[in-house]
Amino acid sequence: MNLTEPADIRAASLISEIVSRFGLVVSDKVPAGALPILGAVGGATVNIVFMDHFQQVAHAHFTLRRLERIYRSSRIRERYAELLPARSNAVS
């Protein structure tokens, strides 16, 4: 796991690892009737992670929209461009 990734990506990766490892153990020890419940729990967890991510994206989007109304869209785009690292055209 890379600690430079955003927190929601790390969380999703961790959840994926736990579910995959837990699934192997569960399949040996739990009756087949209980497996759909565990799948539902895993699905709900993934839904929560994605919901949190998209809520954060929406919050950032509407914050930028508010700033664009106050300071003009072109000025906000200029400031945003200053924050981006210089892009290289070199193929790596």
PDB file of N, CA, C and O in Angstrom:
ATOM      1  N   MET A   1       0.855  -1.182   0.000  1.00  0.00           N
ATOM      2  CA  MET A   1       0.000   0.000   0.000  1.00  0.00           C
ATOM      3  C   MET A   1       0.894   1.237   0.000  1.00  0.00           C
ATOM      4  O   MET A   1       1.848   1.326   0.773  1.00  0.00           O
ATOM      5  N   ASN A   2       0.577   2.180  -0.868  1.00  0.00           N
ATOM      6  CA  ASN A   2       1.367   3.395  -1.039  1.00  0.00           C
ATOM      7  C   ASN A   2       0.755   4.509  -0.189  1.00  0.00           C
ATOM      8  O   ASN A   2      -0.417   4.846  -0.361  1.00  0.00           O
ATOM      9  N   LEU A   3       1.532   5.075   0.718  1.00  0.00           N
ATOM     10  CA  LEU A   3       1.005   6.095   1.622  1.00  0.00           C
ATOM     11  C   LEU A   3       0.843   7.461   0.967  1.00  0.00           C
ATOM     12  O   LEU A   3       0.299   8.377   1.584  1.00  0.00           O
ATOM     13  N   THR A   4       1.310   7.614  -0.283  1.00  0.00           N
ATOM     14  CA  THR A   4       1.130   8.888  -0.975  1.00  0.00           C
ATOM     15  C   THR A   4      -0.204   8.942  -1.709  1.00  0.00           C
ATOM     16  O   THR A   4      -0.564   9.995  -2.235  1.00  0.00           O
ATOM     17  N   GLU A   5      -0.950   7.836  -1.761  1.00  0.00           N
ATOM     18  CA  GLU A   5      -2.257   7.816  -2.405  1.00  0.00           C
ATOM     19  C   GLU A   5      -3.271   8.532  -1.510  1.00  0.00           C
ATOM     20  O   GLU A   5      -3.074   8.618  -0.298  1.00  0.00           O
ATOM     21  N   PRO A   6      -4.358   9.046  -2.104  1.00  0.00           N
ATOM     22  CA  PRO A   6      -5.411   9.639  -1.283  1.00  0.00           C
ATOM     23  C   PRO A   6      -5.975   8.621  -0.295  1.00  0.00           C
ATOM     24  O   PRO A   6      -5.941   7.415  -0.540  1.00  0.00           O
ATOM     25  N   ALA A   7      -6.489   9.119   0.815  1.00  0.00           N
ATOM     26  CA  ALA A   7      -6.962   8.246   1.898  1.00  0.00           C
ATOM     27  C   ALA A   7      -8.067   7.312   1.449  1.00  0.00           C
ATOM     28  O   ALA A   7      -8.100   6.157   1.875  1.00  0.00           O
ATOM     29  N   ASP A   8      -8.990   7.783   0.587  1.00  0.00           N
ATOM     30  CA  ASP A   8     -10.088   6.909   0.192  1.00  0.00           C
ATOM     31  C   ASP A   8      -9.614   5.760  -0.681  1.00  0.00           C
ATOM     32  O   ASP A   8     -10.195   4.675  -0.644  1.00  0.00           O
ATOM     33  N   ILE A   9      -8.558   5.983  -1.473  1.00  0.00           N
ATOM     34  CA  ILE A   9      -8.001   4.898  -2.281  1.00  0.00           C
ATOM     35  C   ILE A   9      -7.303   3.893  -1.368  1.00  0.00           C
ATOM     36  O   ILE A   9      -7.426   2.684  -1.566  1.00  0.00           O
ATOM     37  N   ARG A  10      -6.574   4.385  -0.372  1.00  0.00           N
ATOM     38  CA  ARG A  10      -5.927   3.468   0.580  1.00  0.00           C
ATOM     39  C   ARG A  10      -6.966   2.671   1.338  1.00  0.00           C
ATOM     40  O   ARG A  10      -6.791   1.472   1.553  1.00  0.00           O
ATOM     41  N   ALA A  11      -8.059   3.327   1.752  1.00  0.00           N
ATOM     42  CA  ALA A  11      -9.118   2.639   2.496  1.00  0.00           C
ATOM     43  C   ALA A  11      -9.765   1.565   1.634  1.00  0.00           C
ATOM     44  O   ALA A  11      -9.997   0.451   2.103  1.00  0.00           O
ATOM     45  N   ALA A  12     -10.056   1.888   0.380  1.00  0.00           N
ATOM     46  CA  ALA A  12     -10.663   0.904  -0.518  1.00  0.00           C
ATOM     47  C   ALA A  12      -9.726  -0.272  -0.735  1.00  0.00           C
ATOM     48  O   ALA A  12     -10.166  -1.420  -0.776  1.00  0.00           O
ATOM     49  N   SER A  13      -8.432   0.009  -0.875  1.00  0.00           N
ATOM     50  CA  SER A  13      -7.447  -1.056  -1.050  1.00  0.00           C
ATOM     51  C   SER A  13      -7.381  -1.946   0.182  1.00  0.00           C
ATOM     52  O   SER A  13      -7.330  -3.170   0.066  1.00  0.00           O
ATOM     53  N   LEU A  14      -7.381  -1.333   1.357  1.00  0.00           N
ATOM     54  CA  LEU A  14      -7.338  -2.092   2.604  1.00  0.00           C
ATOM     55  C   LEU A  14      -8.588  -2.957   2.754  1.00  0.00           C
ATOM     56  O   LEU A  14      -8.499  -4.129   3.118  1.00  0.00           O
ATOM     57  N   ILE A  15      -9.745  -2.377   2.473  1.00  0.00           N
ATOM     58  CA  ILE A  15     -10.997  -3.128   2.563  1.00  0.00           C
ATOM     59  C   ILE A  15     -10.983  -4.294   1.589  1.00  0.00           C
ATOM     60  O   ILE A  15     -11.408  -5.400   1.925  1.00  0.00           O
ATOM     61  N   SER A  16     -10.491  -4.042   0.376  1.00  0.00           N
ATOM     62  CA  SER A  16     -10.421  -5.104  -0.623  1.00  0.00           C
ATOM     63  C   SER A  16      -9.532  -6.252  -0.148  1.00  0.00           C
ATOM     64  O   SER A  16      -9.877  -7.422  -0.313  1.00  0.00           O
ATOM     65  N   GLU A  17      -8.386  -5.909   0.444  1.00  0.00           N
ATOM     66  CA  GLU A  17      -7.488  -6.948   0.963  1.00  0.00           C
ATOM     67  C   GLU A  17      -8.153  -7.737   2.079  1.00  0.00           C
ATOM     68  O   GLU A  17      -8.080  -8.965   2.103  1.00  0.00           O
ATOM     69  N   ILE A  18      -8.792  -7.043   2.991  1.00  0.00           N
ATOM     70  CA  ILE A  18      -9.443  -7.713   4.126  1.00  0.00           C
ATOM     71  C   ILE A  18     -10.555  -8.634   3.632  1.00  0.00           C
ATOM     72  O   ILE A  18     -10.652  -9.783   4.062  1.00  0.00           O
ATOM     73  N   VAL A  19     -11.396  -8.127   2.724  1.00  0.00           N
ATOM     74  CA  VAL A  19     -12.517  -8.921   2.226  1.00  0.00           C
ATOM     75  C   VAL A  19     -12.004 -10.150   1.488  1.00  0.00           C
ATOM     76  O   VAL A  19     -12.537 -11.246   1.662  1.00  0.00           O
ATOM     77  N   SER A  20     -10.964  -9.975   0.659  1.00  0.00           N
ATOM     78  CA  SER A  20     -10.460 -11.128  -0.091  1.00  0.00           C
ATOM     79  C   SER A  20      -9.853 -12.174   0.836  1.00  0.00           C
ATOM     80  O   SER A  20     -10.076 -13.368   0.638  1.00  0.00           O
ATOM     81  N   ARG A  21      -9.100 -11.760   1.831  1.00  0.00           N
ATOM     82  CA  ARG A  21      -8.503 -12.724   2.765  1.00  0.00           C
ATOM     83  C   ARG A  21      -9.566 -13.342   3.663  1.00  0.00           C
ATOM     84  O   ARG A  21      -9.548 -14.547   3.914  1.00  0.00           O
ATOM     85  N   PHE A  22     -10.486 -12.524   4.144  1.00  0.00           N
ATOM     86  CA  PHE A  22     -11.547 -13.005   5.012  1.00  0.00           C
ATOM     87  C   PHE A  22     -12.454 -13.965   4.252  1.00  0.00           C
ATOM     88  O   PHE A  22     -12.939 -14.948   4.813  1.00  0.00           O
ATOM     89  N   GLY A  23     -12.680 -13.675   2.972  1.00  0.00           N
ATOM     90  CA  GLY A  23     -13.536 -14.529   2.155  1.00  0.00           C
ATOM     91  C   GLY A  23     -13.006 -15.939   2.047  1.00  0.00           C
ATOM     92  O   GLY A  23     -13.779 -16.897   2.067  1.00  0.00           O
ATOM     93  N   LEU A  24     -11.681 -16.082   1.933  1.00  0.00           N
ATOM     94  CA  LEU A  24     -11.096 -17.417   1.851  1.00  0.00           C
ATOM     95  C   LEU A  24     -11.316 -18.188   3.150  1.00  0.00           C
ATOM     96  O   LEU A  24     -11.654 -19.371   3.119  1.00  0.00           O
ATOM     97  N   VAL A  25     -11.128 -17.526   4.284  1.00  0.00           N
ATOM     98  CA  VAL A  25     -11.314 -18.168   5.573  1.00  0.00           C
ATOM     99  C   VAL A  25     -12.780 -18.499   5.786  1.00  0.00           C
ATOM    100  O   VAL A  25     -13.112 -19.592   6.246  1.00  0.00           O
ATOM    101  N   VAL A  26     -13.652 -17.570   5.456  1.00  0.00           N
ATOM    102  CA  VAL A  26     -15.081 -17.758   5.665  1.00  0.00           C
ATOM    103  C   VAL A  26     -15.606 -18.911   4.821  1.00  0.00           C
ATOM    104  O   VAL A  26     -16.438 -19.689   5.287  1.00  0.00           O
ATOM    105  N   SER A  27     -15.131 -19.030   3.584  1.00  0.00           N
ATOM    106  CA  SER A  27     -15.652 -20.070   2.705  1.00  0.00           C
ATOM    107  C   SER A  27     -15.394 -21.460   3.263  1.00  0.00           C
ATOM    108  O   SER A  27     -16.140 -22.387   2.948  1.00  0.00           O
ATOM    109  N   ASP A  28     -14.365 -21.633   4.080  1.00  0.00           N
ATOM    110  CA  ASP A  28     -14.067 -22.923   4.671  1.00  0.00           C
ATOM    111  C   ASP A  28     -14.860 -23.187   5.939  1.00  0.00           C
ATOM    112  O   ASP A  28     -15.112 -24.347   6.264  1.00  0.00           O
ATOM    113  N   LYS A  29     -15.265 -22.148   6.670  1.00  0.00           N
ATOM    114  CA  LYS A  29     -15.820 -22.328   7.996  1.00  0.00           C
ATOM    115  C   LYS A  29     -17.290 -21.961   8.147  1.00  0.00           C
ATOM    116  O   LYS A  29     -17.900 -22.291   9.164  1.00  0.00           O
ATOM    117  N   VAL A  30     -17.866 -21.291   7.169  1.00  0.00           N
ATOM    118  CA  VAL A  30     -19.240 -20.810   7.285  1.00  0.00           C
ATOM    119  C   VAL A  30     -20.118 -21.569   6.308  1.00  0.00           C
ATOM    120  O   VAL A  30     -19.696 -21.824   5.180  1.00  0.00           O
ATOM    121  N   PRO A  31     -21.312 -21.933   6.705  1.00  0.00           N
ATOM    122  CA  PRO A  31     -22.230 -22.602   5.772  1.00  0.00           C
ATOM    123  C   PRO A  31     -22.518 -21.721   4.566  1.00  0.00           C
ATOM    124  O   PRO A  31     -22.468 -20.496   4.665  1.00  0.00           O
ATOM    125  N   ALA A  32     -22.814 -22.324   3.451  1.00  0.00           N
ATOM    126  CA  ALA A  32     -23.007 -21.594   2.198  1.00  0.00           C
ATOM    127  C   ALA A  32     -24.124 -20.557   2.304  1.00  0.00           C
ATOM    128  O   ALA A  32     -24.083 -19.549   1.599  1.00  0.00           O
ATOM    129  N   GLY A  33     -25.113 -20.775   3.158  1.00  0.00           N
ATOM    130  CA  GLY A  33     -26.214 -19.830   3.300  1.00  0.00           C
ATOM    131  C   GLY A  33     -25.798 -18.490   3.864  1.00  0.00           C
ATOM    132  O   GLY A  33     -26.489 -17.494   3.651  1.00  0.00           O
ATOM    133  N   ALA A  34     -24.680 -18.439   4.583  1.00  0.00           N
ATOM    134  CA  ALA A  34     -24.228 -17.189   5.191  1.00  0.00           C
ATOM    135  C   ALA A  34     -23.386 -16.348   4.239  1.00  0.00           C
ATOM    136  O   ALA A  34     -23.173 -15.163   4.493  1.00  0.00           O
ATOM    137  N   LEU A  35     -22.906 -16.934   3.158  1.00  0.00           N
ATOM    138  CA  LEU A  35     -22.028 -16.203   2.243  1.00  0.00           C
ATOM    139  C   LEU A  35     -22.699 -14.998   1.593  1.00  0.00           C
ATOM    140  O   LEU A  35     -22.044 -13.965   1.453  1.00  0.00           O
ATOM    141  N   PRO A  36     -23.976 -15.070   1.183  1.00  0.00           N
ATOM    142  CA  PRO A  36     -24.593 -13.857   0.614  1.00  0.00           C
ATOM    143  C   PRO A  36     -24.623 -12.686   1.594  1.00  0.00           C
ATOM    144  O   PRO A  36     -24.512 -11.532   1.182  1.00  0.00           O
ATOM    145  N   ILE A  37     -24.770 -12.972   2.876  1.00  0.00           N
ATOM    146  CA  ILE A  37     -24.776 -11.904   3.880  1.00  0.00           C
ATOM    147  C   ILE A  37     -23.418 -11.227   3.922  1.00  0.00           C
ATOM    148  O   ILE A  37     -23.326 -10.001   3.988  1.00  0.00           O
ATOM    149  N   LEU A  38     -22.350 -12.044   3.882  1.00  0.00           N
ATOM    150  CA  LEU A  38     -21.005 -11.466   3.892  1.00  0.00           C
ATOM    151  C   LEU A  38     -20.746 -10.677   2.617  1.00  0.00           C
ATOM    152  O   LEU A  38     -20.067  -9.651   2.651  1.00  0.00           O
ATOM    153  N   GLY A  39     -21.282 -11.145   1.494  1.00  0.00           N
ATOM    154  CA  GLY A  39     -21.158 -10.393   0.243  1.00  0.00           C
ATOM    155  C   GLY A  39     -21.874  -9.063   0.336  1.00  0.00           C
ATOM    156  O   GLY A  39     -21.392  -8.058  -0.186  1.00  0.00           O
ATOM    157  N   ALA A  40     -23.020  -9.049   0.997  1.00  0.00           N
ATOM    158  CA  ALA A  40     -23.777  -7.808   1.165  1.00  0.00           C
ATOM    159  C   ALA A  40     -23.010  -6.822   2.039  1.00  0.00           C
ATOM    160  O   ALA A  40     -23.006  -5.620   1.772  1.00  0.00           O
ATOM    161  N   VAL A  41     -22.367  -7.331   3.076  1.00  0.00           N
ATOM    162  CA  VAL A  41     -21.574  -6.465   3.956  1.00  0.00           C
ATOM    163  C   VAL A  41     -20.407  -5.862   3.174  1.00  0.00           C
ATOM    164  O   VAL A  41     -20.116  -4.672   3.296  1.00  0.00           O
ATOM    165  N   GLY A  42     -19.744  -6.690   2.373  1.00  0.00           N
ATOM    166  CA  GLY A  42     -18.641  -6.187   1.542  1.00  0.00           C
ATOM    167  C   GLY A  42     -19.132  -5.151   0.544  1.00  0.00           C
ATOM    168  O   GLY A  42     -18.484  -4.125   0.336  1.00  0.00           O
ATOM    169  N   GLY A  43     -20.291  -5.423  -0.080  1.00  0.00           N
ATOM    170  CA  GLY A  43     -20.859  -4.478  -1.030  1.00  0.00           C
ATOM    171  C   GLY A  43     -21.234  -3.162  -0.363  1.00  0.00           C
ATOM    172  O   GLY A  43     -21.012  -2.089  -0.922  1.00  0.00           O
ATOM    173  N   ALA A  44     -21.802  -3.249   0.830  1.00  0.00           N
ATOM    174  CA  ALA A  44     -22.165  -2.038   1.569  1.00  0.00           C
ATOM    175  C   ALA A  44     -20.927  -1.225   1.925  1.00  0.00           C
ATOM    176  O   ALA A  44     -20.945   0.005   1.873  1.00  0.00           O
ATOM    177  N   THR A  45     -19.860  -1.916   2.283  1.00  0.00           N
ATOM    178  CA  THR A  45     -18.611  -1.225   2.621  1.00  0.00           C
ATOM    179  C   THR A  45     -18.063  -0.480   1.414  1.00  0.00           C
ATOM    180  O   THR A  45     -17.646   0.673   1.525  1.00  0.00           O
ATOM    181  N   VAL A  46     -18.064  -1.136   0.268  1.00  0.00           N
ATOM    182  CA  VAL A  46     -17.588  -0.485  -0.955  1.00  0.00           C
ATOM    183  C   VAL A  46     -18.473   0.712  -1.285  1.00  0.00           C
ATOM    184  O   VAL A  46     -17.970   1.765  -1.678  1.00  0.00           O
ATOM    185  N   ASN A  47     -19.795   0.557  -1.129  1.00  0.00           N
ATOM    186  CA  ASN A  47     -20.710   1.676  -1.390  1.00  0.00           C
ATOM    187  C   ASN A  47     -20.407   2.865  -0.483  1.00  0.00           C
ATOM    188  O   ASN A  47     -20.437   4.011  -0.931  1.00  0.00           O
ATOM    189  N   ILE A  48     -20.117   2.599   0.781  1.00  0.00           N
ATOM    190  CA  ILE A  48     -19.807   3.675   1.722  1.00  0.00           C
ATOM    191  C   ILE A  48     -18.530   4.398   1.309  1.00  0.00           C
ATOM    192  O   ILE A  48     -18.463   5.626   1.363  1.00  0.00           O
ATOM    193  N   VAL A  49     -17.513   3.636   0.894  1.00  0.00           N
ATOM    194  CA  VAL A  49     -16.241   4.244   0.474  1.00  0.00           C
ATOM    195  C   VAL A  49     -16.471   5.137  -0.740  1.00  0.00           C
ATOM    196  O   VAL A  49     -15.975   6.263  -0.781  1.00  0.00           O
ATOM    197  N   PHE A  50     -17.223   4.643  -1.736  1.00  0.00           N
ATOM    198  CA  PHE A  50     -17.482   5.442  -2.924  1.00  0.00           C
ATOM    199  C   PHE A  50     -18.349   6.654  -2.604  1.00  0.00           C
ATOM    200  O   PHE A  50     -18.110   7.742  -3.129  1.00  0.00           O
ATOM    201  N   MET A  51     -19.355   6.478  -1.748  1.00  0.00           N
ATOM    202  CA  MET A  51     -20.220   7.596  -1.376  1.00  0.00           C
ATOM    203  C   MET A  51     -19.405   8.698  -0.715  1.00  0.00           C
ATOM    204  O   MET A  51     -19.590   9.875  -1.023  1.00  0.00           O
ATOM    205  N   ASP A  52     -18.510   8.329   0.188  1.00  0.00           N
ATOM    206  CA  ASP A  52     -17.658   9.312   0.853  1.00  0.00           C
ATOM    207  C   ASP A  52     -16.788  10.044  -0.163  1.00  0.00           C
ATOM    208  O   ASP A  52     -16.641  11.264  -0.101  1.00  0.00           O
ATOM    209  N   HIS A  53     -16.215   9.292  -1.098  1.00  0.00           N
ATOM    210  CA  HIS A  53     -15.358   9.902  -2.125  1.00  0.00           C
ATOM    211  C   HIS A  53     -16.144  10.936  -2.938  1.00  0.00           C
ATOM    212  O   HIS A  53     -15.690  12.067  -3.114  1.00  0.00           O
ATOM    213  N   PHE A  54     -17.320  10.545  -3.430  1.00  0.00           N
ATOM    214  CA  PHE A  54     -18.081  11.452  -4.282  1.00  0.00           C
ATOM    215  C   PHE A  54     -18.648  12.636  -3.511  1.00  0.00           C
ATOM    216  O   PHE A  54     -18.847  13.703  -4.091  1.00  0.00           O
ATOM    217  N   GLN A  55     -18.912  12.475  -2.217  1.00  0.00           N
ATOM    218  CA  GLN A  55     -19.328  13.617  -1.407  1.00  0.00           C
ATOM    219  C   GLN A  55     -18.181  14.614  -1.271  1.00  0.00           C
ATOM    220  O   GLN A  55     -18.406  15.824  -1.305  1.00  0.00           O
ATOM    221  N   GLN A  56     -16.958  14.118  -1.119  1.00  0.00           N
ATOM    222  CA  GLN A  56     -15.802  15.010  -1.040  1.00  0.00           C
ATOM    223  C   GLN A  56     -15.585  15.732  -2.365  1.00  0.00           C
ATOM    224  O   GLN A  56     -15.272  16.923  -2.377  1.00  0.00           O
ATOM    225  N   VAL A  57     -15.748  15.018  -3.486  1.00  0.00           N
ATOM    226  CA  VAL A  57     -15.603  15.630  -4.808  1.00  0.00           C
ATOM    227  C   VAL A  57     -16.664  16.716  -4.996  1.00  0.00           C
ATOM    228  O   VAL A  57     -16.362  17.802  -5.489  1.00  0.00           O
ATOM    229  N   ALA A  58     -17.902  16.421  -4.604  1.00  0.00           N
ATOM    230  CA  ALA A  58     -18.982  17.401  -4.734  1.00  0.00           C
ATOM    231  C   ALA A  58     -18.704  18.628  -3.872  1.00  0.00           C
ATOM    232  O   ALA A  58     -18.936  19.756  -4.308  1.00  0.00           O
ATOM    233  N   HIS A  59     -18.213  18.420  -2.663  1.00  0.00           N
ATOM    234  CA  HIS A  59     -17.891  19.542  -1.781  1.00  0.00           C
ATOM    235  C   HIS A  59     -16.835  20.442  -2.439  1.00  0.00           C
ATOM    236  O   HIS A  59     -16.974  21.666  -2.442  1.00  0.00           O
ATOM    237  N   ALA A  60     -15.783  19.833  -2.995  1.00  0.00           N
ATOM    238  CA  ALA A  60     -14.732  20.608  -3.668  1.00  0.00           C
ATOM    239  C   ALA A  60     -15.302  21.333  -4.886  1.00  0.00           C
ATOM    240  O   ALA A  60     -14.993  22.504  -5.109  1.00  0.00           O
ATOM    241  N   HIS A  61     -16.122  20.657  -5.666  1.00  0.00           N
ATOM    242  CA  HIS A  61     -16.706  21.245  -6.872  1.00  0.00           C
ATOM    243  C   HIS A  61     -17.528  22.493  -6.535  1.00  0.00           C
ATOM    244  O   HIS A  61     -17.359  23.545  -7.152  1.00  0.00           O
ATOM    245  N   PHE A  62     -18.418  22.360  -5.549  1.00  0.00           N
ATOM    246  CA  PHE A  62     -19.286  23.495  -5.238  1.00  0.00           C
ATOM    247  C   PHE A  62     -18.531  24.609  -4.517  1.00  0.00           C
ATOM    248  O   PHE A  62     -18.939  25.768  -4.583  1.00  0.00           O
ATOM    249  N   THR A  63     -17.450  24.281  -3.836  1.00  0.00           N
ATOM    250  CA  THR A  63     -16.596  25.319  -3.257  1.00  0.00           C
ATOM    251  C   THR A  63     -15.941  26.127  -4.375  1.00  0.00           C
ATOM    252  O   THR A  63     -15.884  27.355  -4.314  1.00  0.00           O
ATOM    253  N   LEU A  64     -15.447  25.423  -5.400  1.00  0.00           N
ATOM    254  CA  LEU A  64     -14.850  26.122  -6.545  1.00  0.00           C
ATOM    255  C   LEU A  64     -15.892  26.971  -7.276  1.00  0.00           C
ATOM    256  O   LEU A  64     -15.592  28.089  -7.695  1.00  0.00           O
ATOM    257  N   ARG A  65     -17.102  26.454  -7.430  1.00  0.00           N
ATOM    258  CA  ARG A  65     -18.162  27.232  -8.084  1.00  0.00           C
ATOM    259  C   ARG A  65     -18.454  28.513  -7.318  1.00  0.00           C
ATOM    260  O   ARG A  65     -18.643  29.573  -7.916  1.00  0.00           O
ATOM    261  N   ARG A  66     -18.490  28.413  -5.997  1.00  0.00           N
ATOM    262  CA  ARG A  66     -18.740  29.606  -5.161  1.00  0.00           C
ATOM    263  C   ARG A  66     -17.608  30.615  -5.354  1.00  0.00           C
ATOM    264  O   ARG A  66     -17.859  31.811  -5.497  1.00  0.00           O
ATOM    265  N   LEU A  67     -16.357  30.131  -5.358  1.00  0.00           N
ATOM    266  CA  LEU A  67     -15.220  31.031  -5.562  1.00  0.00           C
ATOM    267  C   LEU A  67     -15.249  31.661  -6.950  1.00  0.00           C
ATOM    268  O   LEU A  67     -14.877  32.824  -7.107  1.00  0.00           O
ATOM    269  N   GLU A  68     -15.692  30.901  -7.966  1.00  0.00           N
ATOM    270  CA  GLU A  68     -15.800  31.454  -9.312  1.00  0.00           C
ATOM    271  C   GLU A  68     -16.835  32.578  -9.370  1.00  0.00           C
ATOM    272  O   GLU A  68     -16.636  33.563 -10.081  1.00  0.00           O
ATOM    273  N   ARG A  69     -17.921  32.443  -8.641  1.00  0.00           N
ATOM    274  CA  ARG A  69     -18.933  33.514  -8.619  1.00  0.00           C
ATOM    275  C   ARG A  69     -18.379  34.772  -7.950  1.00  0.00           C
ATOM    276  O   ARG A  69     -18.717  35.889  -8.342  1.00  0.00           O
ATOM    277  N   ILE A  70     -17.535  34.586  -6.948  1.00  0.00           N
ATOM    278  CA  ILE A  70     -16.998  35.733  -6.212  1.00  0.00           C
ATOM    279  C   ILE A  70     -15.845  36.390  -6.973  1.00  0.00           C
ATOM    280  O   ILE A  70     -15.802  37.615  -7.090  1.00  0.00           O
ATOM    281  N   TYR A  71     -14.901  35.579  -7.495  1.00  0.00           N
ATOM    282  CA  TYR A  71     -13.652  36.113  -8.050  1.00  0.00           C
ATOM    283  C   TYR A  71     -13.505  35.975  -9.563  1.00  0.00           C
ATOM    284  O   TYR A  71     -12.433  36.270 -10.091  1.00  0.00           O
ATOM    285  N   ARG A  72     -14.532  35.541 -10.274  1.00  0.00           N
ATOM    286  CA  ARG A  72     -14.495  35.287 -11.716  1.00  0.00           C
ATOM    287  C   ARG A  72     -13.836  33.936 -12.008  1.00  0.00           C
ATOM    288  O   ARG A  72     -12.856  33.546 -11.374  1.00  0.00           O
ATOM    289  N   SER A  73     -14.393  33.260 -12.960  1.00  0.00           N
ATOM    290  CA  SER A  73     -13.936  31.925 -13.330  1.00  0.00           C
ATOM    291  C   SER A  73     -12.495  31.938 -13.846  1.00  0.00           C
ATOM    292  O   SER A  73     -11.703  31.063 -13.500  1.00  0.00           O
ATOM    293  N   SER A  74     -12.159  32.927 -14.668  1.00  0.00           N
ATOM    294  CA  SER A  74     -10.819  32.967 -15.258  1.00  0.00           C
ATOM    295  C   SER A  74      -9.746  33.123 -14.182  1.00  0.00           C
ATOM    296  O   SER A  74      -8.677  32.521 -14.282  1.00  0.00           O
ATOM    297  N   ARG A  75     -10.020  33.918 -13.166  1.00  0.00           N
ATOM    298  CA  ARG A  75      -9.038  34.126 -12.095  1.00  0.00           C
ATOM    299  C   ARG A  75      -8.825  32.834 -11.290  1.00  0.00           C
ATOM    300  O   ARG A  75      -7.694  32.508 -10.931  1.00  0.00           O
ATOM    301  N   ILE A  76      -9.902  32.107 -11.011  1.00  0.00           N
ATOM    302  CA  ILE A  76      -9.786  30.847 -10.266  1.00  0.00           C
ATOM    303  C   ILE A  76      -9.014  29.826 -11.094  1.00  0.00           C
ATOM    304  O   ILE A  76      -8.187  29.093 -10.554  1.00  0.00           O
ATOM    305  N   ARG A  77      -9.277  29.770 -12.406  1.00  0.00           N
ATOM    306  CA  ARG A  77      -8.545  28.831 -13.272  1.00  0.00           C
ATOM    307  C   ARG A  77      -7.050  29.164 -13.309  1.00  0.00           C
ATOM    308  O   ARG A  77      -6.215  28.259 -13.310  1.00  0.00           O
ATOM    309  N   GLU A  78      -6.717  30.429 -13.340  1.00  0.00           N
ATOM    310  CA  GLU A  78      -5.307  30.841 -13.323  1.00  0.00           C
ATOM    311  C   GLU A  78      -4.631  30.396 -12.035  1.00  0.00           C
ATOM    312  O   GLU A  78      -3.528  29.850 -12.058  1.00  0.00           O
ATOM    313  N   ARG A  79      -5.298  30.631 -10.915  1.00  0.00           N
ATOM    314  CA  ARG A  79      -4.732  30.243  -9.611  1.00  0.00           C
ATOM    315  C   ARG A  79      -4.574  28.731  -9.515  1.00  0.00           C
ATOM    316  O   ARG A  79      -3.579  28.238  -8.985  1.00  0.00           O
ATOM    317  N   TYR A  80      -5.572  27.984 -10.038  1.00  0.00           N
ATOM    318  CA  TYR A  80      -5.510  26.528 -10.022  1.00  0.00           C
ATOM    319  C   TYR A  80      -4.335  26.041 -10.865  1.00  0.00           C
ATOM    320  O   TYR A  80      -3.621  25.120 -10.470  1.00  0.00           O
ATOM    321  N   ALA A  81      -4.137  26.665 -12.030  1.00  0.00           N
ATOM    322  CA  ALA A  81      -3.027  26.276 -12.915  1.00  0.00           C
ATOM    323  C   ALA A  81      -1.682  26.495 -12.228  1.00  0.00           C
ATOM    324  O   ALA A  81      -0.735  25.746 -12.467  1.00  0.00           O
ATOM    325  N   GLU A  82      -1.593  27.505 -11.385  1.00  0.00           N
ATOM    326  CA  GLU A  82      -0.351  27.763 -10.649  1.00  0.00           C
ATOM    327  C   GLU A  82      -0.051  26.642  -9.646  1.00  0.00           C
ATOM    328  O   GLU A  82       1.109  26.382  -9.328  1.00  0.00           O
ATOM    329  N   LEU A  83      -1.094  25.990  -9.158  1.00  0.00           N
ATOM    330  CA  LEU A  83      -0.911  24.917  -8.170  1.00  0.00           C
ATOM    331  C   LEU A  83      -0.486  23.591  -8.803  1.00  0.00           C
ATOM    332  O   LEU A  83       0.109  22.747  -8.134  1.00  0.00           O
ATOM    333  N   LEU A  84      -0.788  23.407 -10.088  1.00  0.00           N
ATOM    334  CA  LEU A  84      -0.460  22.152 -10.757  1.00  0.00           C
ATOM    335  C   LEU A  84       1.044  22.075 -11.006  1.00  0.00           C
ATOM    336  O   LEU A  84       1.669  23.087 -11.326  1.00  0.00           O
ATOM    337  N   PRO A  85       1.638  20.878 -10.861  1.00  0.00           N
ATOM    338  CA  PRO A  85       3.048  20.743 -11.185  1.00  0.00           C
ATOM    339  C   PRO A  85       3.239  20.902 -12.695  1.00  0.00           C
ATOM    340  O   PRO A  85       2.327  20.642 -13.480  1.00  0.00           O
ATOM    341  N   ALA A  86       4.428  21.329 -13.081  1.00  0.00           N
ATOM    342  CA  ALA A  86       4.723  21.495 -14.497  1.00  0.00           C
ATOM    343  C   ALA A  86       4.608  20.148 -15.198  1.00  0.00           C
ATOM    344  O   ALA A  86       5.142  19.143 -14.728  1.00  0.00           O
ATOM    345  N   ARG A  87       3.909  20.139 -16.322  1.00  0.00           N
ATOM    346  CA  ARG A  87       3.733  18.884 -17.068  1.00  0.00           C
ATOM    347  C   ARG A  87       4.865  18.722 -18.063  1.00  0.00           C
ATOM    348  O   ARG A  87       5.281  19.672 -18.726  1.00  0.00           O
ATOM    349  N   SER A  88       5.345  17.512 -18.147  1.00  0.00           N
ATOM    350  CA  SER A  88       6.425  17.204 -19.067  1.00  0.00           C
ATOM    351  C   SER A  88       5.842  16.472 -20.268  1.00  0.00           C
ATOM    352  O   SER A  88       4.956  15.630 -20.119  1.00  0.00           O
ATOM    353  N   ASN A  89       6.342  16.795 -21.461  1.00  0.00           N
ATOM    354  CA  ASN A  89       5.892  16.108 -22.675  1.00  0.00           C
ATOM    355  C   ASN A  89       6.715  14.848 -22.940  1.00  0.00           C
ATOM    356  O   ASN A  89       6.458  14.127 -23.904  1.00  0.00           O
ATOM    357  N   ALA A  90       7.693  14.589 -22.093  1.00  0.00           N
ATOM    358  CA  ALA A  90       8.548  13.424 -22.286  1.00  0.00           C
ATOM    359  C   ALA A  90       7.772  12.145 -22.000  1.00  0.00           C
ATOM    360  O   ALA A  90       6.954  12.084 -21.082  1.00  0.00           O
ATOM    361  N   VAL A  91       8.045  11.141 -22.799  1.00  0.00           N
ATOM    362  CA  VAL A  91       7.412   9.834 -22.591  1.00  0.00           C
ATOM    363  C   VAL A  91       8.253   9.064 -21.613  1.00  0.00           C
ATOM    364  O   VAL A  91       9.464   8.936 -21.797  1.00  0.00           O
ATOM    365  N   SER A  92       7.624   8.545 -20.565  1.00  0.00           N
ATOM    366  CA  SER A  92       8.402   7.804 -19.570  1.00  0.00           C
ATOM    367  C   SER A  92       8.196   6.329 -19.706  1.00  0.00           C
ATOM    368  O   SER A  92       8.777   5.552 -18.948  1.00  0.00           O
TER     369      SER A  92
END
